[in-house]
Amino acid sequence: MDQESRQALHVFLEKAKTEFNAFADTIGNDAYDDAVQVILDAQKNKNRVHITGIGKPSHVANYMASLLSSTGTPTYFLHGTEAVHGSCGQLVPGDVVICISNSGETAELKATATAIKNNGCKIIGVTGNPESWLAKISDAHLFAGVKEEGGPLNRAPRASILAEILVLQGLSIVLQSIRGLSPQEYVTWHPGGSLGKLRDNEK
């Protein structure tokens, strides 16, 4: 690794640490109230949770669908662009869709979010801009904003992805706690690997 690359990595790690810590400090105890209520109301009516995003946030959506499902909130990945080409068929009125977009202004996600609304679903927006189009049309909003991405050119999603993952992991923690997920249930859903084994203090 040459000196320029070493310096770029150092700058990124320092900025990522600063942005991550600053964002984490913005998450208060009441940050999830509206989003959690939207999800609990839907589940009470036997409706489902879905999650979507465009570009890099689509990978966050895929991961979060898996994490939420494994911790007591069954969640289905909705493809961000296929949604307007038929995949909205997985939605029924009353479902909840978590939509992830750093800017909250992405044209493709606007089309998807509009289709979601037209299918009678609630939206939880996850954006870095609480004044964005997506934030304003959402039934609940989770802020996931950073000032800098941290890499060369300051364009590719890096720190913003960390913020999106952190705020959604927090949502999974709240929902898991409310559900009261037991070790036995977790193991039943996750029989493979070391995570699928009960510890001595859980038997």
Beta strands, then each sheet from edge to edge (+ up, - down):
strand 1: 49-53
strand 2: 75-77
strand 3: 96-100
strand 4: 122-127
strand 5: 140-143
sheet 1: 2+ 1+ 3+ 4+ 5+
end
